[in-house]
């Protein structure tokens, strides 16, 4: 049955359904080339597959049979793919070839070669006078492309083709495609028949094989129809594309973009790798791709903002998006630089009322470097012809690079190679280098270098109605002939931001004298550097920048410090050497090595790099928290939520000083948390759901629903569980580090005040004989209140209540752990015996709601909600991750339904071991068995939209105890979520710190089974082929150890430590004390 393209479900949203379909099956994957593996270009020769897509195909071809079925000439496709483990069917399946030859070798149209040569000559002659007409001769067909032919002349192409066919009606036929007529032998043969033939020839025409076909063209419909009922067809494209409007298809699913195809192929490879399948027939080549580089080999305007985020560079003090230096802010590009703590509040009048927002400020753009050749306009990608293009980031040293060859309108061909970094060695330094080579010309050029404070916050579309002007200029200067400087100030918070830039030109190793021009305004400082290029002789332009903020330590005045620092900087190469050494030291502590899975290895390093760019050793000395979306975008306005719950576990075991510094951000705002609690009628410390500069509640009272265009009420400030997360974070930092000084000082004080808050918000219900908490939200976020109620919040959210029971138990015992400081701590916060007694009682009498079948209820009254027709919404909308917005746009309230955005109750199983939860529940008087875990997880998994990337992390961790294969599938979704932008545009607004850190933690927490119990670090590894050979460093209570997982052994080794420290490590009942320089192997 054929359907409209817009009615197809999205293949990435149906991952679990497809995984079930593929379970215990072998895959055979068939791929179209143009429009599927690479965007369709005006000229076929420009459609070059990207390195990342080629790697995705190669990786999949190592696991399953992969066939490229293209309308192109078969040899051309083989050359473009550059892989020797593929079967290639060219000319729409007429010409089939495999690496192994044999029965797969088939050339259906070979007898028509002479006739097709005549057709080619005829077409070449008759199309010669049609501007834009392109001829593509192939072995078994001839293609006439008319995409570039003017609209009014296109009918002439069809007339010529029809005339040729009329002369050979029994021998030739035409197959129309996207702006192309394909003249082929008139045989009963097409892509569908080629696919069926290949299934037989490869011995894959069996019940245990699922063929999957991906294509975008009309010719691919033959394959979709051929596989109907026995395989899976996936249409690549959008229903909104004018070329597909109104078209029906026999495909089963849809992928909208080339990027989604790449993500889907990577998921297939990961899914099959988890099943441990052998190398397929015809496969076996194993190139060694870089595990440190994310690269793009074509410029795609619609992907540029996403790539700017993924290739950003930072040092834990400030971070700059991976924008091109020549790019201004427009619909394609968004240069942005952000620094920890640089917030500003502005008011917008909306609906006649003032709305106050605090934002992490987009700071002056230091990147500006532009090239002007021979007095023409500055070079942009819009005014040149790109001959080649590469954009990449090297995770090993967080360096972003571009290399492009272009031809300008005067025919001059030029190569421009760009490298830049934000220094990890010097937190105030950044540097960029251009190498310019004139390939076929010589002549004068001008390089424009600038610092630009004409910036706004406008990187998030849904915020654009809000005031985005946060910076006003102060002054610009020219402190020396090769240096410009600028200082600006945030409008409300009065933070001064200063930059100084020194730009020099080098030919070979010698500095080249450049003719300099100057242009300055208060908000913009520019120099032009004029010099001559000689054909074939590279010239290097170096721009080094210093960056200071008025709240920095050990400075006098930001602009003076910036000018002084840039004058002391050496060359780009000298700065890069120091920068790279600093990163090498970080990787010694942080590199998780997974030798058995290249894709996982690549993504783990990608995530670790971004985490360290946001939270580095520099961050430890700042007044900084963990922005949920990092420092490379404006989503969530740069606010700090609860994501540190997922971030700290990775840092605790590697760079614990950073965790300590980040926890101090919370301690410095303890008084503000006390004020928030007091103003709400409570005692203790109630931390805000969204925090920024000073710890006030920054959550807005309304938020824009992009589906409806309306501003909906925002009740999310009632997520009081953020305070529980802070308590949990402090406790687990202490367990990992043994930092008793922190516990005796800031740690215990925060923990006591948080426990005090929970005891004041809870009330005792004498009818139940238990404590209850009303008026709060859990992590779910879809449920803000009860249907029809004017009162915000819910009663007895299970996650919150269980967390409070645990907090009450720890707090009730905490003073006994601090005998020397007990009196001073009690006096400092005026703690009474009655409060401690209440905590101990709450640890035994918190109320937890259950369903009748033993499932833990998300909150009291959940069972009274309506069930949702999930299948109907998936059919209607495809991607339903943000189901709340869909329902509100329909005029319905999410509060009515049994649905969840992300793990809520299930999060308990992620944060606590099963024996811990059993202890908590039994202390509360509730039964807890392994079946509680299984039933509760299964129940909510079926009712969760996973609208937050954190949900995949949580479920992957929890399912590792229940269903390892499904856990790994969820883990791969989490790993791919930012690089693949699974939420369709959100990553372009900033990375997701929680999911990136969470995927790193999952390796140690869930798959290696790390847990601390009674001062011993235990491991309980899962049996997984993917992680065989896993090696990771962990710093436990001051001692760095290296953990290596082998087939049936776990090897641990401690670094040589001048303090001769020792730690206790265990596997099962085996516990061993490991001293400095010692190693031990545990049998599994």
N, C-alpha and C positions, 0 to 999 in steps of 0.2 A: 504494500500500500504506500503510495507516494503522499508526501505532506509538504506544506509550505515550509521554507527554510526557517522562518521565524517561529515555527511550532516545534522545532527539534529541541530535545533536552541537551544541555551543555555537557560534553564529555568529562570535563574536569570536575563538574559537580556530581557526577555519577561514579566516582572512583570506587566506592564500596560495592555498588551493584556490578560494575565491570570486574572488580577483583573476585567477586563470587562467581561470575561467569567464567573467569579464567582459571579458577581453582582446579587443580589436578588436570589442567589442559596444557597443550603445547600451543604456542602462538606462531603464526606466520603473518608477517606484517608487510603490506604492499603500500608504497608511497608514490604519489605523483611528485613531480619536481617543481615546475613553475606554478606559483600560487600556493604551494603547499610547503615546500622546503625553503623557498626563497620568494620574495615578493615579485609579482609580475612587473617587468620593466618595459619601457617603450621600445628598447632595443634588446632582443634576446640575449646578446652577448654580455649585457650589463647585469643579467640575473645571476649573480654569483653567490653560492651558498656561504653562510657565515661559518667561522671556525667553530663557534659554540654549537650550531646546528649539526655540522659535520661530526663533531664529537658525540653529540646525542645519538646520531644514526650509527656511528661506529660502535658505541657502547652497547646499543641494542642489538646490533648485528653479531656481537660476541655471544649473545644469549639465545637469540632466535633467528630463524630465517628471515632476512629482510630483502625485499625486491623493490627496486625503483622502476616504476612503469610510467614512461614519459612519452610525450608526443615528439620530443626532440630526437635527433640522430643518436643512435645508441653510443657511438664512440665519443660524441661530445658529452653525453651524460656521464660516462665513465671518467672522462677527464675532469669534469666539473666536480664530481663527488670525491675523487682522489682517494678512494678506498678500494682495497682489493678483496674484500670479503662480502661483496654484494653481488646479487644477480641483477642484471639490467635488461629490461624490456623496452627497446626504443621504438620510435615510429608507431606509437599507440599500440604496441604489442606485436607488430609485424616482425621485428628483428630482436630475438631473444638470445642472450648470452649469459654464461655463468663462468666463474673462475675454474670450475672443474670440467667444463665441457660435457662430454658424454651425451646422455639422452636429453639434457636440457637445451643443448645447442639446437636452435631452430630459426630458420630465416624464411618466413612465410611468403614474403614478397620478392624473393630473389629473381624470379623469372620475369618480373616487370621492369627490370632496371633500365633496359634500352628505351622503353616507352616513357618512363619517368624522366629520362634525360632529355627526350624530345619536348616533354611538357615544360621542363625547367627552362629550356632555351626559348620556347614560345612565350612563357610568362615573362621572362627577363626582357624580351624585346617589347612586349605590349605594355608592361608596367613601367617602362623606362621614363615615360613622360609624366608619371603620377608622382608628385612630390610626397615623400614620406613612405612610399610603398617599399616593403622589405621582402626579399625572397630568401627562404631557408630550405635549400635542397638537402634531402636526407636519402638514406640508402633505399628506403621502401616507400617514400612519399615526398611531396613537395608542398611547402607551406607558404602561403601568401599573407603576410601580416599587413594590416591597414590601420593600426592604432594611430600612426602618425600622419595618415592621409587626411587632408581637410574634409570636414563633414560633407560638404556638397559634392565631393568627388568619390566618396566611398561606393556609391552604387556602380560606378564604372568598374571597380574591382570585381564585383559580383558578375557583371556582364561578361568580363573576360573569362572568368572561371567557368561560367555556364556555357560559353561558346566552346571551350576546350572539351568539356564533358559531353556536349552534344555530338562531338565527333568520335567519341569513344564510349558510347553508352553501355556496352557490355563489358568493358574492361576497367573503367575508372568510376570512382564515386568521390563525393566531397563530404567531409565532416566539418561542420562549423564549430568554432571554439570562441574564445574571448578575443575578438578583433582579429580573427585569423580564419582563412579557409584552407583546409588540409585536403589535398588531392591524393587519394590512395588507390591501390588496386581494389577492384570490386570483388573482394573475397568475403566469405562469411567469417570474418575475423575482426575482433575489436579488443579493447582492454579487458572486458569481462571474460571473453574466451581465453585470452592470454593468461589471466589469473587462474581460471579453472585448469588449463593445461599445466601450468606450473605446479599447482597443488598435486596433480597426478605425478608429474615428473620428479618431484621432490619427495614422493611417498608421504605426502601430507594430506591426502584426500581421505582422512580418517575421522572417526567420531571424537577422538581425543584431541583434535586440532581445531582451534578457533582462528580462522583467517580474519584479519583486520585490514581494511582498506581506507586510506586517507587521500582525498582529492578535492579539487575545487572546480574543475571544468565540466562542460557538458559531456565530454567524452568519458569522464569518470563515472557517469551515470550507468554506463554499461557494466562496470565493475560492481557498483552498488546493487544493481538488479541481479547480477550473477550470484552474489553472496547473500541475497535476501533469504532469511530463514535459516541459514547455516553459519553465517559470519556476521561481522559488524562493519557497517559503512559509516564513515565520519566525513561530513562535508566541511570544508575549510572555507570560511568566508562569512560575511555578514548579510543578514536580510536587508539591511539598509543600503547595501552597495547597489548603485544604479544598474550594474550589469547582471544582478541576480534578482532584481525586484520582480515579484510575482512568480518566480520560478518555483516549481515543485521538484522534489528530490526523493530518491529511493533510499537515501542515507538514514541511519538510525540516530545519529548524534551530530552535534555541530561543535567546531572550534572556530573562534572568530578571527584569530590572528596567527601569524607565523610564530610569534613568541609562544602562544598557547600550544601550537604543535610541538615545539621544542620541549616545553614542559611536560606534555603528554608522553612523548617518547621517553623522556627521562624517567617518568613514573612507571612506564611499562618495563623498562630495564631494571628498575629497582624492585618491582613486583616479581619479575622472573628470577632475579638474583636471589631473592628471599626463598625461592623454591629450589634453588641449587641445581638448575637445569644445565646440561652439558652444552658445549659449543655446537652450533647448528651445522647442517651440511653446507659446505662452501664457505664457512666462516673460519676464523682463526687468526687473522692478522691483529697484532696488538701494538699499535703505536703508543708512545709514551707521552701523552699530552701533559701540559703543565698543570700541576695541582695548586699553583699559586697565582694564576692569572685568569681574570675575567676579561674577555676580549670580544669586540664587535668589528666585523670587517665590512660593514656598510653603514651608511648614515640613513636613519629612518626617523623623520621628523616627529612622528607620533610616539616614538619610543624615547626621545631625547631626554625628557624630564625624568623619566624612570632611570635612565642610565646615569644622569647627573647625580642621583642619590647613590646608586650602587657603586659608582666610582669616586665617591667623595673621599677627601683626605683630611684627617684631623689628628690631634695629639692629646686629647683629653682636656685641653684648655679652650681651643677654638677649632672649628671645622669648616671646610669650604666644599660646597657641592662641586661635582666633577664637570662643571660647565666649560665650554670652550672659551678661551681668553678673548676671542674676537666677538663674542656674542653679547648682545644687549638683551634686556628682558623683553620677551614677546610671547606669542602663543606656543612657541617651540622651546625656547631657552629660558632658564630662570637662575641666573647667578645668585648665589646666596652664601653668606658667611655668618656663623652663629657662635656665641661664646657662652660658657657656663655663667649663669647669674645675671646676664644682661637682659633684664626685664624692663618693661615700661607699660604703664596703664594709660589708656585713652578712653574717652567717652563718645559713644555714637547715639544720636537721637533716632530711635526706631519706634514707629507708631506713636509718636508724640511723647515718648518717655526716654529718659537717658539710660543707656546700657553701658556699664563699665566693664572693660576687658583688660586683662594683663597678658602681654605677649612676650615671647622670646624674640628679640629684635633682630631683623635682618640688617647687618652692619655694613659699613661702606665696602664697596667692591674693590679689592686690591688686585684683581686678576688682569685688568684691562691691558691688552697688548694687541695692536692691530697692524696690518701690513698694507701699505699703499705702494703700488708698482708704477713707476714712471708718471706720477702725478694723477693717476686714475683714482677712482673711489676706493676706499678700503675693501680688502678682500673679505667676502662672506661666502658661505656655501650656496647662496642664492644667485651670485653673479659670476660663478665659475663653473666649468665642467669638471666634475670629480673623475679622475682617472683611477685612483685607488684611495682607500680610506681605512684606517684602523684606529680604534679607540679602546684602550685597555687600562686596567689597574693591576698592579703587582701587589698582592697581599703581603708578601714577605717584607716590604718596606713602605707600604701604603703610598705608592707613587703612581700618579695617573699620567698616561701618555697618549698622544695622538700623532699619527703620521698620515699625511695626505699628499697626494700628487694631484695637481689640478692644471687645467688649461684655461687661461682667461680669454676675454673676448678678442684680444689681439693675437691669439695663438701662442702666447708665451706659456711654456710648461715649467712648473715650479714644484719643488718638494719642500714641505714644511713639517718638521718633527718637533713636537712639544713634549717636555717633561716637567712635572712639578710635584712638590710635596709640602706638607706642613710638618715642620721639624719635630721629631720625637726627642731629639737631643736638647733643643732649646725651645721652650714653650712659646717664646715670643717671636719665632722666626718662621718664615715661609720663603720658598724660592721657586722660580720657574725659569726654564731655558728653552729657547727656540733655536733650531738649526735650519737655516734657509739655504736652499741650493737652486740656482737658476740653471735649468737643464738645457735649454736651447736658445738662450738669449743672454745678453749682458746689458746692464744699464742701472740707472739710479732707482733706489727704493727709499721709502720712509717708514719707520716703525713708530707707532704712537703708543706711548706708555702713560698710564693715568691711575689715579686714585679717585674713586667716584662715590660721593656721599649722597647722591640723588636717588636714594633707595627707599623702598616701601615694603611693607609686609603685604604681599598679594599672591603668595604661592599656593593658597588653598582657595579654590573657586567659591566654596560655600561661605567663606568668611569675607568676601569682597564687599558686602554691604557694610561691613564694620570698618571703623577708622583704621587705616593702615599706615598713617604717617607717624613714625615713632622717633625719627632722628631729625635734628635741625643742625645746620652747619655752624661752625665757630670760626675757623680760619684755615687757610692753606698757605704753605711757605715753600721756599726753595733754599734749603740750608747749605747746599753745595751745588756745583755745576751739574753733577750727575744724579742729584737726589731731589725728590719732591716729597712733601709731607702734608698731612691733613689732620685736623681734629674736628670731631663732631660731638654732639651731646644728645642723649635721649631726652625727650621733651618733658616728661613728668618725673622720672626717677633721677634725672640729672647725672647720669653716668657719662663720663668722658671717654671717648674711644679715639685713639690716635694711631696713625699708620705713617710709616716713612718707607719710601721705595727708591732703591738705587738701581739704575739701568745702565749697562755697559755693553759694548759690541766687541767681539773678538773674531779675528781671522787667524786660523791655526792657533797658536798659543799666545799670540800678541794682541794687545788691545788695539782696536781700530778707532781712529779718530772719526767722530761723527759730528755732523753739523747739527746743533741743537736749537730747537725753538721752544718757547714756553708759553703756556696759556693757563691762567689760574682764575678761579672764582672761589667764593667761600666754601662751596660744596663740591668743588672739582679742581683737581690739579693735573695738568697734562704737560708732557714733554714730547716733542717729535725729534727723532734721530735720523738724519739723512746720511746715506752712504751709498757706494756703488757695489753692485754684485757683478762678479765675473762668471761667465758660463762654466759650470762644473766645479766651482770653488765654494765650498760651504762657508757660511758666516754664522756665528753663534751670537745670540742676544740673551743676556742674563739679567733677570730682574730679581733682586733679593729684597724682602720686605720684613719690617719689624712691626709688631702689633702689641699695643699696650692699652690697658683699661684702668680707669681711676681707682678701682677697688683692688688692684694688684698690690702685692706686698713688696716692700723694699724699693719703692720708687718715690721720686720727688713730684714731677708733673708728667703726665703721660706723653705729651708731644715731645718734650725735651728728652725723655728716656728713649722714645722711639727713634729720634734723630741720632742720638748718641749711639744706640745699639747698631743701627744700620751702617754707621760709619766704621764700626769694628768688624762687621761680618767679612769673611773671606769670600772666595769664589763659590759658585754653585757646586762644583765637584767637592770642595773641602767641606761644605755644609752637608752635602749628601752623604759623605763618608761617615760623619758623626751621626747623622740621622739613621743610617743603615745599621751602625753598630748598636744604637739604642734599641732598634727593633729586634736585632739578633738576640739581645739579652731578654727581651720580652718573650720571644718564641721559645727560648730555652725553658721558660717557666710555663708556657701556655700551649704549646703545640700538641694537639691530640692526633696521633698517627693511626690511620686505619689502612694498612697496606692492601687489604683484600677488596676494597671498593673505592675506585677512583673518584666516582661522583660524590660519595659521602665525604671522602677526604677533602675534595675541592670545596664543598659547601661548609664543612666544619671550619676550615681555614678562612673562608670568606666571612663567616659569622664572627669568628674570634677577632679578626682584623677590625670589623666594625665596632664590636664591643670595646676593644682597646682604644679605638679612636675617640670613643665617647668617655670612657672611664680608664684613664691611664695613671701611672705614678704621679703625673702632674696634678691630676684631679684630687689626689689625697690631700694636697695642701690648699685647696680652694674651698670656698663655702658653696659646695655644689651637691645637688641631688642627682637622681637618675631620670632625665626626661624620657617619657615613654616612647618618644619617636626619635631619640638620639639628638644629634646636633647638625642634621643636614636637611631639615625641612621645618615647616611651620604647622603641621598637623597637631591638634590638641594644644595649639598655642605654646608649645614647648613646656607644658606643665608636667609636674611630677605626680604620678598616681601611686600605684602599688606594685609596679612592674619589678621593683627591686627584689620582690619575693622570688622572682625567677633569675635575677641577675647575680645576686650575692653568692649563691652556691658555687658558681664557677670561680668567682674572685676569691672566696674564702680559702680555697685550696690552692691558690696560685699567687695572688697578690693581695693578701689580707689587709695590708695597710690602706689600700684603696677602699675596701669595705669599711674600715674604721673611719676614714675621712668622710665617706658618704653617710654613715650613721651619725656623725657629728652635725651634718646638715639638719637632721631631725632634732638633735639635742638643742641646737641653737634656737630652735623654734618651739621648744617645750612650753615656754611661757605663753606663746600665742595659742598653742593647743589647749592649755589650761583655760585661757580666756574664751575660746570657742566652746568648751564644755560648760563653763560657768554661764555664758550667755544663753545656752540651750537649756539651762536648768539642771546641769549635772556637775559632778565633782571630777577631779582628776584631769587627765589630758585626752582630749578628743581631737585627733589629727584630721586635717581636711582631706576630702576626696581628691581635690586638685590643689596642689601647692605650687607656689612660684617664688617670688623674691623674699617674702617675710613670713610665710606660713599661714597667711589668711586663707579662708576658703575662696578659691578662684572659680569654682563651678558656676556656670551661668545658669540663670533661671529659665532660659529658653535656648533651643538649638534648632538649626535649620534642617528640615527633612528635604534632601535633594530630590526625592521622588515626587513629593507633593508641592514643593516650593513654599511650604508653610513653616512658620516658626512654632514648634511644639514645646510644651512645658518640659523642663528638665528637672527631674527629681533625684538625679543620681547622687547628689550630695549626701543622701541617706545611706550610702555605702560605708557605714561606719567600720566595716571589716578592715579598712586600711590600717586602723590602729592595732588590730589583732596581727596583721602582717608585720608591722614594725616590731611588736613584741617577739614574734616568731623569729624574725631576722636577727635580732640582738642575741637571743638564746642560741641560735645555731652558729652565729659567728663565734660566740664564746666556746661552744663545743669544739669547733674546728681549730681554733687558735690557742685556747687556754689563756686568753688575754684577761687575766683577773683584774689588772689595773683598770681596764675599761669597764668591767662589770662593777667593780667597787665604786666607780665614779659615775659617769653618765649613764651607763647601761642599766644599773639597778634603779636609778631614779626614774628613768623613762618607763621601765617595766612596772614599777610600783604605781606610777601615776596612770598608766594605761589600765592596769588591773582595777584601780580605784574608779576609773570612768565606767568600766563594765559593771562593777557592783552597784553603781548609782543609776545606770540606765535600766538594769534588771529590777524586777519586782517579784515578790514571793506571792504565789497563788495558793492560798490555804486549801482550796478545794482539791487541787492536784498534789499539794505538798511539794511543789517544785518552783524553781525560779524561771521566769519567762522574760523575753525581750521583745518589745513591740516597736513598730515604727521604723524599721530598718530595711535595707535591701541587701540581698546577697550578690555575689559576683555575676549572676545571670544577666542583669540589667534590663531584660525584656519586661520583667515584672517590677513595677514601681509602687503599685498600690493595689487594693482590691477593686474589682469591677464596680463602677458606680459610686465608689467612695470618694469623699473629699479629703480624707485623711491620707497623707503620704505614708509609704512604708508598709511592711508586712509583719505578721506575728510569727515569732519563733522560726526564723530561718535556720534550718538545721546546721548549715555550715557555720554560721555565726555562733550558735549556741554551743556546738561541740568545741569550737575554738576557745570560747570563753570558759568552758569547763576545764580545758587543758591549761589555759592561762591562770585560772584561779588556783589550780593545783600547784603550778610552778611558783606563782607569787606567794602562796601560803608557805612554801618551803624555802623561799629565797633568803630570808634573813638568817636561817640556820646555816646557810652556806657562807655567810659573811660575818663570822663572830667578831672580828676586830672592828668592823665599821657599822655594826648593827645600830648602836646607840646614835651615832652621828647621822646616819641615814634617816632613822625614824624622826629625829628632831628636825632635820632639814625639811621634811615634807609633812611633819606633824601627823605621823601615822599612828593610829590607835589599835589597841588589842582587839576591839570589836570588829574593825575592818579586816584584820587577819582572820578572825573567826568566821566572818561572812565569806571570805574567799574560800576557806576550807569547806564550808558548807555548800557553796555554789559548785565546787568541784564534784560534789556527790549528789546534787539535787537540781541540776539544770534540766529543763524539759527539752526532749527531742521528739518531734512528731514522726510517726511511722504510718505506712499504709497497712491495711489489714493483712496483706501477704508478706509483711516483713521488710518491704522496701522502705528505706529512709525517705521521708517526705521532704521535699525541698523547703516547704514552709507549711504552716498550719493552714488548711483550706485548699491546698493544691488539688486534692482529689475532687473538689467541687468544680474545678475548671472544665471547660469544654475541650474535647479532643479536636485536633486540626487534621484536615485532609491533606497530609503532606504530599502525597503523590499528585494531587490536583494542582497544588501550588508549584511543584517542580515542573509539571507540564506547562503551566501557564507562564512562569517567569524564568525557568532555567536556574539561574543562580539565586538562591533564597537565603544566603548567609545573613543578609540584613532584612530578615523577615519582619522585624518591627516596623521598618520604614514602608515596606510593601503593605502591611495591614493598615497602617495609619493613612496611607494614600488611598486606600479603599474605604476609609471611614470607619475602620474597625480598631478596637483597642487590643493590643497584645496581652494586656492583663487578663483577658477572658479565657485564654487558651493554655493548654498544657504544652508549653514550648520553652526553650531556653536558648539564649544566645551562645553560651559557653558553659564549661563545667562549673557547677555550683556545688551541690552536695558531693559530686564526684571528686571535687578538689581535695576533700578530706583524705581520700585514698592515695592521693599523690603526695601530700605533705607528711603523712604519718605512715609508719610501718604497720603491718597488720597486727603485730603483737601490741603496739602502742594503742591502736584503736580499740582492740579487745579490752585492754586495761582501762581505757577511758570510759567505754560504754559499760563495762561491768561495774566500775566504781559508781557510775550513775544508776546502776540497777537495771540496765537493759541487756538483753542477750545479744551477743555478737558472734557470728560464725563465718566461715569462708563463704557460705551461701549469701550472707548479707552483702558482701562485696559483689558477687556475681550478679545477683538479681538487681541490685541498685544500679550498677553500671549499665547493664543491658536495658533497663527501663529508661534511663535518661539519655542513653546514646541514641535511642530511636526517636527522641523528642528534642534533639539539640541541632540547631542550624549551623553551629560552628562559625558564628559571625565574628568571632575574634580569633586571630591566629593563635592566641594562647590556648585555645580550646584543643587544638591538635596536639600541642605539647603535653597538656594534662592527660588527655585520653591515651596518648602513646605511652606515657609513663604508667598509668593505671592498668592498661591492657597488657603490659609486659608480664603481669602476674596471672593473666587469664588466657590470653590468646596472643602468642608471640608474633605470629604472622601478621595479624591485623594491627598489632602494636607497631610493627616495622612499617607497615603501609601508612599509618597515621604519622609516623616519624618522618617519612619521606615527604609527605605533604607539608609538614612543618618546615623541614629543611628547604624545600623549594619555594616556600610562601613568599619571601621577599624577592629573591632573584627572578622568580616567575610572576611576581605581582598577582597572586591568586585572587586578591579582592578587587582586581580590575581598576587600578588607578591610585590606590591608597599609598603604595610604596613611593610614588613620585613626590609625596608630601612628607616623606621621612621614613627611615627604617623602623622596624618594630623591635625595640630592644629586648622585650620580654621573650619573644619567640627565638631571636638569635641566641640569647644567653641560655634559654631553656633547652634548645637542642644540644648545646654543649654540656649542660648539666645532666641531661638524660643519659648520656653515655656512661657517666660515673654513677648517677643515682639509680637508674633503672636497669641498664644492661650489664653494668659491672657490679651492681648490687651494693653500692657503698652505703654504709650506715655507721654512725658512732654510737656505741653503747658502753656505758660505764668506763669511759676514757679509752676504749679500744676502737680502732678503725677496722671495721669488718667489710669483707667483700663476699658477694654471693653471685658470681657471674652466670648469665644466661648462656645456654648453648646456642650460639649463632655463628654461622659461617661468615656472615658479613663482617664480624668483628674479630675474626681469627687474626692473631698477630697485633691486636690493639696495644698501643703503648701510650701512656700519658703520664705527665708529671703531676704530683700532688704534694702540696706543702701542708703537713699535718703537725700542728703544735710546734711550728718553727723549723721542722726538719723536712727538707726536700727529698721525696722518694720518687722513684720511677717504677711504674706498675706495667707489667707486660702480660698479656693474656695469650696463652698458647692452647693447644688442643685440649689437654687434660691437666694443665698446670697453670698456676699464677705465680709469676716471679716478681719479687719486689727488691729494690736496691736503694740504699740511702746514700746521699752525697756525703762527702767528707765535710764535717762540720767542726769548726775550731772550738765550739763549746761542748763538743762530745755529747750532744743530746741523744736521746733515745725515745722511741715511740713503740706502742703496742699495736700490732696488726693481727688480724685474724681471718680465717676462712672456716666457717662451720665451727666445730669444736676445737680447731687448731688455733692457738694464740701464741705469737712469738714476739718477743721484745727485740727490736732492730735498732742497733746503735749506728752512729756516724760511720760511714764507709762499709757497713755490712750489707749482705744480701741474703735472701732466703727464697726457696721455692716451695709453694704449697701445692699439694696434690688436690685435684678437684674430684 
